[in-house]
Amino acid sequence: MGVVRRLKHETEGSLSAQFGTPERVEWHLQNWRDWKRTARKQGAWGHVAVGLSSGGSSMDFDEMVEESDRRVAGIVDTLINDLVPVQTAAIHHGYLAAVFRFPRATFQACLADAKRELGKGLGKRGVY
């Protein structure tokens, strides 16, 4: 019994990444929502001028974070598109205010199922 208690204590104090937790799924959905909204306004190429280079300068930290957020939002978009249609519709309704009409299912249940599946998908792809 002492070994089990010690192992439990060691894992509770762990600083390791917890993939697919509800908090992380929520953060990724909000990041995805922001990405979808800005992508609509900016068009296919975003705010970058096509065909021009930055002259070889390196990115600063904020640019690297934004690039990472965009990359992860693309992964989340793929995961959302891979969900069953009712779950995809629930995500779009909850985060993009799209119309949701599935008479045999409730929005809350579909959204909860979608978030669980999204958490599993993020964990499989190693996205924290």
N, C-alpha and C positions, 0 to 999 in steps of 0.2 A: 504494500500500500504506500509506503514511503517513496518508492521509485515513481509511482504514478503521480503522486502529489508533486514531486520535484519536477517531473517532465511537464506537468500542467503549468507550474509556475514559470518554467523556462520559456514555454511558448507564449504565455501571456505577456511577458516582457519583451518579446521579440520586436525588432524594428523592421522585419522583413515586409515586403510589399504584399498587400492583400488584394489579389486580383478579383474583380467582379463584385466588390462590396456595393451595397445600395448607394452609398455616398459617391463612390467613384463612377458608377453607372450614371447617376444624376449629373455629375460634373461633365461627363462625356456627352450626355444628351444636350446639356446647355451649350457646350462648346460646338456641337454639331448644329444646333439651332442657329447660333450666331453665324457659323460658317455658311449655312444655307441662305440666310438672309443677306449676308454681304455678297455672296456669289451671284445672287439675282440682280443686285444693284450694279455690280461691277462688270458683268458679262463674263465671257469664257476665259479671258486672260487676266482677270482681276485688275489690280492697280498697277501692274507692271507693263512698261512699254515693250511691245514686241520687237525683237530684233536689235535691241540695244543692250550693251553690257554695262556693268558698273565700273569698268576700268580696272578691274582686278582687285578692288578693295574688298576686305573681308567683312562679314556680317558682324554686327554687334550682338550683344546678348539678347536684347528684345526681339531682334529680327530672327534669331535662331529659335526663340520660344514660339514666335508666331508661326514660323515654318513648321515646327513640330506639332503645334495645335492644328494646323491645316492638314497635315499628313494624317494625324489621328482622326480628325473629323471625316476624312475620306474613308478610313477603315470602318468607322462607325456607320457611315452611309452604306457601305457594302453590307455590313452585318444587318442593318435595318431592312435593306432590300431583300435579304435572304430569309427574313422571318415569314411566317404564314401571313397571308393578306390581311386578316383581321388585326393582327398585332402591328403590322406596318401601318395600317390605317389609324390605329390607336396612338401610335407614336406621332404620326403626322398631325393628328387632331390635338394631342396634348401639348405639342411643342411648336407647331407651325399654324395652329388654328384652322386646319383643314376640316372639311366636312366628314363626319363619322356616322355611318348608318349601317349597322348590323343588328337586325332585330332579334336575333337569337343569342346575342352576347352583350354583356355590359361593358361600357368603356373602361371602368375601373379594373375589372377582371382581365380584360385584354391587355391593358397597359401594364399591369403587374406581371403577367406572363411574358410580355415582350421584354420588360426590364430584366427578368430572370434569364431569359435566353441571351440577351445582350451581354449580361455579366459573364455567362459561360463562354460566349464567343470572344470577348475581350481577354479572358484568361487563357484561352487556347492560343491566341495570337501574341500573348505576352505583353499586352498593353495594360499598364497600371492605371 
